[in-house]
Amino acid sequence: MSFFPKPQCIRLPNKQKIMDVAHKINLSDGHNLLIAGTGLGKTTYVLQHLAKQRPIILLCPMVSQIKQLQQDYASSKEMVFSHGEMSNREEVLSAIAQRKSVVMTFDQWLHYRHATYQTRHSPATQLNFDPYTLVIDEVHKLSSAGSYRDKAIQPILATINGNQFSQVLYLTATPTEHLCKMIIPTLTRYFHIEPSNPVQRQITITHYDATHILNFYPALCKRLESNALAGQSKIALVRVNNKDDGKAMQAMLAQKGYRVMLINRDEMNSKSCRDILQTSELSLNYDVIICTSILDEAVNLNNRHNEIDSIHFIGRHAHPEEIVQFIGRTRQANPPIFIHLSQEMSKTKIDCRKMHAKIMDELEGMYLNMISFLTSIKNMFSQDKIRDLGDMISSKVDYVKMLNNMSNEAFEVRAFWHDGQKIILNKSNLVAKLYRTDLAKCYSNIHYLQFRIQQLLPNAKITLSSSACQVNKALDKAFKQAKIALIEHQKQVVPDVMASLVRAMKSNSIKDYPKVIQYLEDSDILFIQPYKKDEQPLHYEIFGQAVFLAQYVTNLEDAHQILLNDKIELIRKIDYDYQSNPIVKAVMFGLGDYLKKSENLNITHTVKDIERRLNKYLQRLDCLATTKHFLAQHPFKYVELVEDKILFKHDQIINFLKRYTHVQILNDKKSLDCKKVIFLSIGGGFGYSYQASPKTQHSKKLQFEQKLLDKYQFSGARFGHLIANLPKEELIMLDCD
């Protein structure tokens, strides 16, 4: 049985848009779904027709969408726009109080759903949304983006489930029914808009026998060479999952004389990307544009058919929804589309409908099982004596973080959410898990992938092919060298960036490195960002990373080493466990007290001695029924539940120490019981000092060229003047602890 009600199908006459049939779309109170292909004018209908019937709150996933709409509707006095780069809260509050329409990003809704508004002549009153229609654009993002945007999506889900609006409208071109029903309440009306002469997309799915990310590269170069010989100026669009791979591809293509532009999250504020938003066109000054998923819903591209050569998807990272959304960016062009797949997948012919029904059942079963288990955990909250762990769990928010760490270990989801009053399930994250699972299922069989894309593009002509072509050694070597060159260039830039960060801190009177994050939250980042993105993009990026690391480590030297060794993601994961994993926290508190005594450092411990000690530290967790219940059904990597006691797995002791503590392992190649452990410092993993593990914090000096500048030698203006005028190559210093 379909979750969607019977559709009200509306076929558009030739070349007409939704605005031309707006009078046929009669929304009801409750939840309305409007499905229409990309380019048919869903947003135009909302802003030019619906907003004139009653005020609307339109939520869009991307800042770039708001910027483009803000430009298109700049003359409207009855419409206000808001996104994270604007500071217009009072303007938005006033607009809602005056019943004007507001267009904002998903993330902004959090600030207004329970807001009050006060004028000079009246007391503060709750904002009234009764007259409004809530419109959610690209509603499929509510199910796909919850793994990284739950802070934005959870308030939206709470709003639509709490009936805060009497009328809600959901817009999408790519509905996946078995995911939609997990997030949308019962639908009252469903409108399906179809063009009379839909564009027929030409899609080729090629599976390569050999696994290599550059399998597509020879075919792309052949197309570019053909364009050059014909004197044609055309753009090839390439969608990759990894921005660093994109950079390496850019370097290789540039060596062959091709002009290549990158579009990713780091580049979106560059002049070239801003130009795309302003003109809604890709510049013909480029032969190739390599982008990430940031373009899936970011901008409409009005380049003509003779300006777009082809579209290429690299790897199995794009969900069919994302493929169709990305293709839909080209509004006026219908170029050939190529999906290049190298990873292993089945090519056996199957009954795709039966497989699809089976997958839908599996996903629903997975969802119900997760809900059942996590609800049982939630019902055990009252049994946990968190007051006995005051130094480890100081608030309900800390408690939620701990529970989320365990659910992340068990299901790869942050399962719980504190809404300010109570702990509830984080539905956005749970559904995002289903989305990732669905994505993997789509690429399990090439015929099933074709079936799923065809569901969303029924008029597309989709061809399947296989290729035995292999990337030759020269091409493979060039790609590896390009990636190595990127890494080496980054290492060369890091010292300059750290020197600039020290100067920026001193000129802004920031004495402690960790306070950089707090400072930036209260100030404009451009105030201390010394680099311009267009002029020094790598310096700009690494400076941002150096600032980002201030939330994880306590001193500049550790940040310096992490950047040199490209360990940001690893450190983020370790810090997450220091902050929230009950096993790691209990052990680090115990070891911190033990290693405070200097005589316990640099002495040899047996594995059995260490195991007894660490198991003793775990006894603190005996008061947590939820932790034991988790371990009973979903054992963690390092520990297990034995007769209602949490104990380390004997064969995981050394692995745990290597990851979370600063140790030397003697006899590391011998059998487990022959190994010996020496604690080198009170520091955490890799010897770094982590914010989230207070027992590891200590001060270090940042040093360049073997020169050391002690901060205690100078003070006040004298010190600031010295730092400001010190050459980069001589700047060393200084922990700001």
C-alpha positions in Angstrom: 0.0 0.0 0.0 1.4 3.4 -1.0 2.1 6.0 1.6 1.2 8.7 -0.9 -2.5 9.4 -1.3 -4.0 9.2 -4.8 -2.2 11.9 -6.8 -4.0 14.9 -8.4 -2.1 14.7 -11.7 -1.8 18.0 -13.7 -0.2 17.9 -17.1 1.4 21.1 -18.3 0.7 22.3 -21.8 3.7 22.7 -24.1 6.4 25.0 -22.6 4.2 26.0 -19.7 5.3 26.2 -16.1 3.5 25.5 -12.8 2.5 29.2 -12.5 0.3 28.7 -15.6 -1.8 26.1 -13.8 -1.5 27.5 -10.3 -5.3 27.8 -10.1 -5.6 24.0 -10.3 -3.5 23.5 -7.1 -5.9 23.8 -4.2 -4.0 23.2 -1.0 -5.8 21.9 2.0 -5.1 22.3 5.7 -2.7 19.6 6.8 0.2 18.3 4.8 0.4 18.7 1.0 3.0 17.3 -1.3 3.9 18.8 -4.7 6.1 16.7 -7.0 7.4 18.2 -10.2 10.6 17.8 -12.2 13.5 20.3 -11.9 13.0 23.4 -13.9 9.2 23.4 -13.9 8.9 26.4 -11.5 8.0 25.0 -8.1 9.8 27.9 -6.3 8.3 30.5 -8.7 4.8 29.2 -8.0 5.4 29.5 -4.2 6.8 33.0 -4.3 4.7 34.5 -7.1 1.4 32.8 -6.5 1.1 31.1 -3.1 2.7 34.0 -1.2 0.1 36.4 -2.6 -2.7 34.2 -1.2 -1.3 34.0 2.3 2.1 34.7 3.8 4.6 31.8 3.6 7.7 30.7 5.4 9.9 29.0 2.8 12.7 26.8 4.1 15.5 25.9 1.6 18.5 23.7 2.3 21.3 25.8 0.7 22.6 29.3 1.3 23.3 29.6 -2.4 19.6 29.1 -3.1 18.7 32.0 -0.8 21.3 34.2 -2.4 19.9 33.5 -5.8 16.3 34.0 -4.8 17.3 37.2 -3.0 18.8 38.5 -6.2 15.8 37.5 -8.3 13.3 39.1 -5.9 15.3 42.1 -4.7 12.5 44.5 -5.6 9.9 42.7 -3.4 8.9 44.7 -0.3 6.7 41.9 1.0 9.5 39.3 1.2 12.5 39.0 3.6 15.5 36.7 3.2 17.7 35.2 5.8 20.7 32.8 5.9 23.7 32.2 8.2 25.9 34.9 6.5 23.3 37.6 7.3 22.7 39.4 10.6 19.0 40.4 10.2 17.2 38.7 13.1 15.2 41.8 14.0 14.2 42.4 10.4 12.9 38.8 10.2 11.0 39.1 13.5 9.4 42.3 12.3 8.5 40.8 9.0 6.8 37.8 10.7 4.9 40.2 13.1 3.7 42.1 10.0 2.7 38.9 8.2 5.3 39.2 5.4 6.7 36.2 3.7 10.1 35.0 4.8 12.6 32.8 2.8 15.4 31.2 5.0 17.7 28.3 5.1 16.9 25.2 7.1 19.4 26.2 9.8 17.7 29.6 10.5 14.3 28.1 11.5 15.7 27.1 14.8 16.0 30.8 15.8 12.4 31.7 15.0 10.1 28.7 15.7 9.6 29.7 19.4 10.7 33.4 19.1 9.0 36.4 20.6 8.7 39.9 19.2 8.6 43.2 21.1 8.0 46.7 19.9 8.6 50.0 21.7 4.9 50.3 22.4 4.0 46.7 23.2 5.2 43.8 25.4 7.0 40.7 24.0 4.6 38.3 22.4 5.0 34.9 20.8 5.2 34.9 17.1 1.9 33.8 15.5 2.2 31.5 12.5 -1.5 30.7 12.2 -1.9 32.8 9.0 1.2 31.2 7.4 1.8 28.3 5.1 5.1 26.5 5.8 6.8 25.5 2.6 9.8 23.1 2.7 11.8 23.1 -0.5 13.8 20.0 -1.5 12.0 18.0 1.2 14.1 14.9 0.4 16.9 16.7 2.2 15.2 16.1 5.5 15.9 12.4 5.1 19.3 12.6 3.5 21.1 15.4 5.5 20.2 14.4 9.1 23.6 12.8 9.6 25.3 16.2 9.5 22.5 18.8 9.8 20.4 17.4 12.6 20.7 20.6 14.5 18.8 22.3 11.6 16.4 19.4 10.7 15.3 18.3 14.2 13.4 21.6 14.8 11.8 21.4 11.4 10.6 17.8 12.1 9.3 19.0 15.6 7.4 21.8 13.8 5.7 19.7 11.2 4.8 16.9 13.7 3.7 19.4 16.3 1.1 21.0 14.0 2.6 24.5 14.5 1.3 25.4 11.0 -2.2 24.5 9.9 -1.0 24.2 6.4 2.3 22.7 5.2 3.5 22.2 1.6 6.5 19.9 0.7 8.3 20.4 -2.7 10.5 17.9 -4.4 11.5 16.6 -7.9 12.9 13.4 -6.5 10.5 11.6 -4.0 11.7 8.3 -2.5 8.5 7.1 -1.0 9.9 4.7 1.6 12.1 7.5 3.0 9.5 10.2 2.8 7.1 8.3 5.0 9.7 8.2 7.8 9.6 12.0 8.2 6.4 13.3 6.8 3.1 12.9 8.7 0.0 11.6 6.9 -0.4 13.5 3.7 -3.8 15.1 2.9 -3.2 16.0 -0.7 -0.6 15.0 -3.3 -0.1 17.0 -6.6 2.0 15.5 -9.4 2.9 18.0 -12.1 4.1 16.6 -15.4 5.2 18.4 -18.6 3.5 17.3 -21.8 6.9 16.9 -23.6 9.4 16.0 -20.9 13.1 16.2 -21.7 14.6 12.7 -22.5 17.9 12.4 -20.7 20.6 10.2 -22.2 22.4 8.3 -19.4 25.1 5.7 -19.7 26.1 3.6 -16.7 29.5 2.1 -17.2 31.0 -0.5 -14.9 34.8 -1.0 -15.2 36.4 -4.3 -14.5 39.5 -2.7 -12.8 39.0 -0.5 -9.8 40.5 3.0 -10.2 39.1 6.5 -9.6 40.6 7.6 -13.0 38.8 5.1 -15.1 36.7 7.9 -16.5 39.8 10.1 -17.3 40.8 8.8 -20.8 37.2 9.1 -22.0 36.9 12.7 -20.7 40.2 13.7 -22.3 39.0 12.3 -25.6 35.9 14.4 -25.5 37.9 17.5 -24.6 40.3 16.8 -27.5 37.5 16.4 -29.9 36.0 19.7 -28.8 39.3 21.5 -29.2 39.8 20.1 -32.8 36.3 21.2 -33.7 36.9 24.7 -32.3 34.1 24.3 -29.8 34.0 25.9 -26.4 32.1 23.5 -24.2 32.2 22.6 -20.5 32.4 19.1 -19.0 30.8 18.8 -15.6 32.5 16.3 -13.3 31.0 15.4 -9.9 33.4 13.7 -7.4 32.9 12.9 -3.7 36.3 14.0 -2.4 37.5 17.6 -2.9 41.2 16.5 -2.6 40.7 14.1 -5.5 39.2 16.9 -7.4 42.2 19.1 -6.8 44.6 16.3 -8.0 42.4 15.9 -11.2 42.5 19.7 -11.7 46.3 19.7 -11.5 46.5 16.8 -14.1 44.1 18.4 -16.5 45.9 21.8 -16.1 49.2 20.1 -17.2 47.4 19.1 -20.4 46.4 22.7 -21.0 42.8 22.5 -19.9 41.2 25.3 -17.9 39.6 23.7 -14.8 37.4 25.3 -12.1 36.7 23.7 -8.7 33.3 24.1 -7.0 33.1 22.7 -3.4 32.2 24.0 0.0 35.6 25.7 0.4 35.2 27.5 -3.0 31.6 28.7 -2.8 32.5 32.2 -1.6 35.1 32.7 -4.3 34.5 35.3 -7.0 34.1 32.6 -9.8 31.4 30.8 -7.7 29.7 34.1 -6.9 29.6 34.9 -10.6 27.7 31.6 -11.2 25.1 32.5 -8.6 24.7 36.0 -10.1 24.5 35.0 -13.7 23.0 31.4 -13.3 25.5 30.3 -15.9 28.8 28.5 -16.0 31.6 30.5 -17.5 32.9 29.4 -20.9 36.4 30.4 -19.7 36.6 26.8 -18.4 36.8 23.5 -20.2 36.1 21.3 -17.1 34.3 22.1 -13.8 34.9 19.6 -11.0 32.4 19.8 -8.2 31.1 18.0 -5.2 27.5 17.4 -4.1 27.4 21.2 -3.2 25.8 21.8 -6.7 23.0 19.2 -6.3 20.5 21.9 -5.3 22.7 25.0 -5.2 22.0 26.8 -8.4 20.1 26.8 -11.7 22.3 26.8 -14.8 20.9 28.4 -17.9 23.8 27.5 -20.3 22.5 26.5 -23.7 22.8 23.0 -25.1 25.8 23.8 -27.2 27.7 25.0 -24.1 27.6 21.9 -22.0 29.5 18.9 -23.3 28.7 16.2 -20.8 28.0 15.4 -17.2 30.1 12.8 -15.4 29.5 11.1 -12.0 32.5 9.4 -10.5 32.1 6.5 -8.1 29.1 5.1 -6.2 28.6 8.1 -3.9 25.5 9.7 -5.4 22.0 8.5 -4.4 19.6 8.4 -7.4 17.9 11.4 -5.9 21.2 13.3 -6.0 21.9 12.1 -9.6 18.6 13.5 -10.8 18.9 16.7 -8.8 22.4 17.3 -10.2 21.3 16.6 -13.8 18.5 19.0 -13.3 20.8 21.9 -12.7 21.2 22.2 -16.5 17.8 23.9 -17.3 18.3 24.7 -21.0 20.8 21.9 -22.0 20.4 18.2 -22.4 24.0 16.9 -22.5 24.9 13.1 -22.4 25.3 11.8 -18.8 27.9 9.2 -17.8 28.0 7.3 -14.5 31.4 5.7 -14.0 31.5 2.8 -11.6 34.7 1.0 -10.6 33.8 -0.7 -7.3 32.6 -4.3 -7.3 28.9 -4.7 -8.0 26.7 -7.4 -9.4 25.7 -7.4 -13.1 23.3 -10.3 -12.8 19.9 -9.7 -14.2 17.2 -9.6 -11.5 13.6 -8.8 -10.9 14.1 -5.2 -9.8 10.6 -4.8 -8.6 10.9 -7.7 -6.2 14.3 -6.6 -5.1 12.9 -3.1 -4.4 10.0 -4.4 -2.4 12.5 -6.5 -0.4 14.8 -3.6 0.3 11.8 -1.4 1.4 10.8 -4.1 3.8 14.4 -4.4 5.1 14.7 -0.7 5.7 11.4 -0.5 7.5 12.4 -3.5 9.6 15.8 -1.8 10.4 14.0 1.4 11.4 11.5 -0.3 13.6 14.2 -2.4 15.3 16.3 0.7 16.0 13.3 2.6 17.3 12.3 -0.3 19.6 15.8 -0.8 21.0 16.5 2.9 21.5 13.1 3.5 23.1 13.9 0.7 25.6 17.2 2.6 26.3 15.3 5.9 26.8 12.9 4.2 29.2 15.9 3.1 31.3 17.1 6.7 31.8 15.6 6.9 35.3 17.6 3.9 36.4 21.0 5.5 35.8 22.5 7.3 38.7 24.3 10.0 36.8 24.8 12.0 40.0 27.4 9.4 41.0 29.4 10.5 37.9 29.4 14.2 38.5 32.9 14.8 37.1 32.1 12.7 34.0 28.4 13.7 33.4 27.7 17.2 34.7 24.3 17.8 32.9 21.6 16.1 30.8 23.3 17.5 27.7 26.5 15.6 28.6 24.4 12.6 29.3 22.8 12.8 25.8 26.2 13.1 24.3 27.3 10.0 26.1 24.3 8.0 24.9 24.8 9.3 21.3 28.4 8.1 21.4 27.2 4.6 22.3 24.4 4.6 19.7 27.0 5.9 17.1 29.2 2.9 18.0 26.2 0.5 17.7 24.3 1.9 14.7 26.3 4.8 13.3 23.6 7.2 14.5 23.4 9.9 17.1 20.1 8.6 18.4 19.0 11.0 21.1 18.2 14.7 21.2 17.7 17.1 24.1 15.0 19.6 23.1 15.6 21.9 26.1 13.1 20.1 28.2 13.3 16.4 27.7 15.3 13.7 25.9 13.7 12.4 22.7 14.8 10.3 19.7 16.9 12.1 17.0 14.6 11.1 14.2 16.6 13.0 11.6 19.7 11.0 12.3 17.9 7.7 12.3 16.3 8.4 8.9 19.7 9.5 7.5 21.0 6.1 8.5 18.3 4.5 6.3 19.3 6.9 3.5 22.9 5.7 3.6 21.8 2.1 3.7 19.5 2.7 0.8 22.3 4.3 -1.1 24.5 1.2 -0.6 21.6 -1.0 -1.8 21.2 1.1 -5.0 24.8 0.2 -6.0 24.5 -3.5 -5.1 23.4 -4.4 -8.7 23.8 -2.4 -11.9 20.3 -3.2 -13.1 18.7 -2.1 -9.8 20.6 1.2 -10.0 19.1 1.6 -13.5 15.7 0.8 -12.1 16.0 3.4 -9.3 17.1 6.2 -11.6 14.3 5.3 -14.0 11.7 5.6 -11.2 12.7 9.3 -10.9 13.3 9.9 -14.6 10.8 7.6 -16.4 11.5 9.2 -19.8 15.2 8.9 -19.6 17.0 6.5 -21.9 19.5 4.6 -19.7 22.1 2.4 -21.3 24.3 -0.1 -19.3 27.8 -1.0 -20.4 31.0 -2.7 -19.2 34.6 -1.7 -19.8 37.8 -3.7 -19.6 39.9 -0.5 -20.0 42.5 -0.1 -17.3 44.4 3.0 -16.1 47.9 2.8 -17.4 50.9 3.1 -15.2 51.9 6.6 -16.4 48.4 7.9 -15.6 48.3 6.2 -12.2 51.7 7.6 -11.4 50.7 11.1 -12.5 47.7 11.0 -10.2 49.7 9.8 -7.2 52.3 12.5 -7.8 49.6 15.2 -8.0 48.2 14.1 -4.6 51.7 14.0 -3.1 52.5 17.4 -4.5 49.3 18.7 -2.8 50.3 17.2 0.5 53.9 18.6 0.2 52.6 22.0 -0.7 50.3 22.0 2.3 53.2 21.1 4.6 55.2 24.0 3.3 52.3 26.4 4.0 51.6 25.2 7.5 54.4 27.1 9.3 53.5 30.4 7.6 49.9 29.9 8.6 50.7 29.2 12.2 52.9 32.2 12.4 50.0 34.3 11.0 47.7 32.8 13.6 50.0 33.8 16.4 50.2 37.4 15.1 46.4 37.5 14.7 45.9 36.3 18.2 48.3 38.8 19.6 46.9 41.7 17.7 43.4 40.8 19.0 44.6 40.2 22.6 43.7 36.5 22.5 46.1 35.0 25.0 44.8 31.4 25.0 44.7 29.3 21.8 41.4 27.5 22.8 39.7 30.9 23.1 40.1 31.5 19.4 36.8 29.5 18.8 34.9 31.6 21.3 36.3 34.8 19.9 35.2 33.8 16.3 31.7 32.9 17.5 31.3 36.5 18.8 33.1 38.3 16.0 33.5 38.4 12.2 36.1 35.8 11.2 37.4 38.1 8.5 38.6 40.4 11.2 41.5 38.0 12.0 41.6 36.0 8.8 44.8 37.3 7.2 44.4 35.7 3.8 42.1 36.3 0.9 40.5 33.2 -0.5 40.8 34.3 -4.2 44.5 35.2 -3.8 45.8 32.5 -1.4 43.2 29.7 -1.2 45.4 27.1 0.5 46.6 29.5 3.1 43.0 30.5 3.7 41.9 26.9 4.0 44.6 25.9 6.4 44.2 29.0 8.6 40.5 27.9 8.9 41.7 24.4 9.9 44.1 25.9 12.5 41.3 27.8 14.1 39.0 24.8 13.9 41.5 22.7 15.8 41.3 25.1 18.8 38.1 23.2 19.9 40.0 20.0 20.1 43.6 20.6 21.4 44.9 23.0 24.0 48.0 24.4 22.4 49.4 25.7 19.1 52.2 23.1 18.9 49.8 20.2 18.8 47.7 22.0 16.2 50.9 22.6 14.2 51.8 18.9 14.2 48.2 17.8 13.4 48.2 20.0 10.3 51.6 18.8 9.2 50.5 15.2 9.5 47.0 15.7 8.1 45.3 14.1 11.1 42.4 16.5 11.6 39.7 13.9 11.0 41.4 11.3 13.2 41.8 13.8 16.1 38.2 14.9 15.8 37.1 11.3 16.2 39.4 10.7 19.2 38.3 13.9 20.8 34.6 12.9 20.3 35.3 9.8 22.4 37.2 11.7 25.1 34.2 14.0 25.3 31.4 11.4 25.2 32.4 7.8 25.3 31.8 6.4 28.8 34.5 3.8 28.5 37.1 6.2 27.3 36.1 8.9 29.9 36.3 6.4 32.8 39.7 5.2 31.8 41.2 8.6 31.1 40.0 9.9 34.5 41.6 6.9 36.2 44.8 7.1 34.2 45.0 10.9 34.7 45.1 10.4 38.5 47.6 7.6 38.2 50.0 9.4 35.9 50.0 12.6 37.9 52.5 10.8 40.1 55.7 11.1 38.1 57.1 7.8 39.4 54.4 6.0 37.4 55.7 7.5 34.1 58.4 5.7 32.1 58.2 2.5 34.1 57.4 -0.9 32.5 53.9 -2.4 32.9 52.8 -5.8 31.9 49.6 -6.3 29.9 48.0 -8.1 32.9 48.8 -5.2 35.2 47.3 -2.8 32.8 44.2 -4.9 32.3 43.6 -5.1 36.0 44.0 -1.3 36.3 41.8 -0.4 33.4 39.0 -2.8 34.5 39.1 -1.2 37.9 38.5 2.2 36.3 35.5 0.7 34.5 33.8 -0.1 37.8 32.7 3.6 37.9 30.2 2.7 35.2 28.3 0.1 37.2 25.7 2.7 38.0 24.8 3.1 34.3 22.0 0.6 33.4 21.8 2.1 29.9 25.5 1.4 29.2 25.2 -2.2 30.3 22.0 -2.7 28.2 23.8 -1.3 25.1 26.8 -3.6 25.7 24.5 -6.7 26.2 23.1 -6.3 22.7 25.8 -4.3 20.9 29.3 -5.1 22.2 31.8 -2.3 21.8 35.2 -2.9 20.1 37.3 -2.7 23.2 35.0 -4.0 26.0 32.2 -6.5 26.7 29.7 -7.3 29.4 30.6 -10.4 31.5 28.2 -11.4 34.3 26.9 -7.8 34.5 30.4 -6.4 34.7 32.0 -4.2 32.0 35.4 -5.6 31.3 38.1 -5.0 28.7 38.5 -7.6 26.0 42.0 -9.0 26.7 43.1 -8.8 23.0 42.0 -5.1 22.7 44.0 -3.6 25.6 47.0 -2.6 23.5 44.8 -1.3 20.7 42.9 0.9 23.1 46.1 2.3 24.7 47.6 3.1 21.3 44.6 5.1 20.2 43.8 7.0 23.4 47.0 7.3 25.4 50.6 8.3 24.9 52.5 5.0 25.3 55.5 3.1 24.0 54.8 -0.6 23.4 57.8 -2.9 24.0 58.0 -6.3 22.2 55.2 -5.1 20.0 55.7 -7.9 17.4 55.6 -10.6 20.0 52.6 -12.4 21.5 50.2 -10.2 23.5 51.3 -11.4 27.0 54.9 -10.7 26.1 54.2 -7.0 25.3 55.2 -4.3 27.8 53.7 -0.8 28.2 55.5 2.4 29.1 53.4 5.6 29.6 55.4 8.5 28.1 53.2 11.3 29.4 49.9 12.2 30.8 48.9 13.2 27.2 46.3 11.5 25.1 46.5 9.9 21.7 49.7 10.7 19.9 50.8 12.7 22.9 48.5 15.6 22.1 46.7 17.6 24.8 43.0 17.4 24.3 40.3 19.9 25.3 37.8 17.1 26.0 40.1 15.2 28.3 41.1 17.6 31.1 43.5 15.0 32.6 45.7 15.3 29.5 46.0 19.1 29.3 49.4 20.6 29.4 51.3 23.4 27.8 53.7 23.3 24.9 55.8 25.7 22.9 55.3 26.3 19.2 58.8 26.3 17.6 60.1 27.1 14.1 63.8 27.0 13.0 64.9 25.8 16.5 64.3 29.3 17.9 62.3 29.8 20.9 60.5 32.9 22.1 59.3 32.7 25.6 56.1 34.7 26.1 57.2 35.7 29.6 60.1 37.8 28.2 57.8 40.5 27.0 54.4 41.9 27.8 51.7 44.2 26.6 52.4 46.5 23.7 56.1 45.7 23.6 55.2 42.0 22.9 52.5 42.7 20.4 54.9 45.1 18.5 57.6 42.4 18.4 55.3 39.7 17.1 53.8 42.0 14.5 57.2 42.8 13.1 58.9 39.4 13.4 59.6 37.8 10.0 57.6 34.7 9.3 60.6 32.5 9.0 61.8 33.6 12.5 58.5 33.5 14.3 58.4 30.6 16.7 56.7 30.7 19.7 54.6 30.4 21.8 52.1 28.5 23.5 49.3 30.8 24.6 48.3 28.7 27.5 
